[in-house]
Amino acid sequence: MKVLFGVQSEGNGHMTQALCVQEYLKTRNYEIGPAFVAKKNKGLAKYFTDAFDTFEYEGFDFVFGKDGKVIIWQTFLKSCIEMPKLVYSFVKICAKIKKEKPDVIVNFYEPLVGLTALFFQDIKYISFGHQYAMESSRYPKIDGFFFQKMFLALINKVTSINAKIVALSYYKFDSEDMIICPPILRKESYNTSNKTESFVLVYLMNEDMVSGLVDNAALHPDLNIECFTKLTRKHQTISNVKLYNLDGQLFQEKMKVCNAVVCSGGFETSAEAILQHKPLLMVPLPNHFEQYANCNDAKIHGFCNYNSRIDLSLIPNKQLNNDEWFNSYKEILDKVFE
């Protein structure tokens, strides 16, 4: 059977999940076709383009504020202004699908690929994303964020038209509307180390949070901090804080040997920390529904503490972890692709 991929290119989570599923499908003798992915100004990550034959186009872009939050009205306005470009991209994607003649399209939260299901009803669509779990009646609810919740519900619908929905979750629960699946992480994440070093690993999605980290670390001189973020300028730091520019491979190595993790409210890094049995403190970006939802979900189920700002005194002493569930992802994928 031939499979094509649709992959949202904002961040690394969806691309990492696509790579993992691609590796799985190769072991099941699927023919791997191109991956549809929107262009990025700085280009796509090399690890992704090395693994996939990519079909790039001008795509739907979220507009982010300086604090990392999606600005919904600007995103909507930008999409309206660029509608002719998006329509042209959609036509190109449909033409490519018609040429490739796939049996299956696996979509990792890419809106334009989701919309193609309206015109290719003979193709099997499968849609992956942790965002789908947020609409389950079993998912813990949080108050507020009315417009962000509406926006997420809309994107969930657009990306999963006529599709089998696979909702990624930190834990197992039953659902009649979707298949619940463990986090799908890069294969290196499943390797562990017996060695533990005395430092806290920090991932900051927003570089502006560095000053807050340094200020709080000054109150805890006994803690050694190694922080990864996208560095665009110099920062004043102190002796117990080391700053690193983003480096996926080095971050993976540090994750295995650190004694705790502090990260934003993103799903992938928090899931990796849980898998690696690392005590976890999550700090969601301001006014960001999806991140607050992830943090609340993880805390309620015993996987983390979370706080609206960095406070190293809140790092828990241990990690509950959920090994049996996390390591069952291949069994769940067998059910998804049966």
Secondary structure, 3 states (H helix, E strand, C coil): CEEEEEECCCCCHHHHHHHHHHHHHHHCCCEEEEEEEECCCCCCCHHHHHHCCEEEECCCCCCECCCCCECHHHHHHHHHHCHHHHHHHHHHHHHHHHHHCCCEEEEECCHHHHHHHHCCCCCEEEEEEHHHHHHCCCCCCCCCCHHHHHHHHHHHHHHCCCEEEEEECCCCCCCCCCEEECCCCCHHHHCCCCCCCCCEEEECCCHHHHHHHHHHHCCCCCCCEEEEECCCCCCCCCCCEEEEECCHHHHHHHHHHCCEEEECCCHHHHHHHHHCCCCEEECCCCCCHHHHHHHHHHHHCCCCEECCCCCHHHCCCCCCCCHHHHCCHHHHHHHHCC
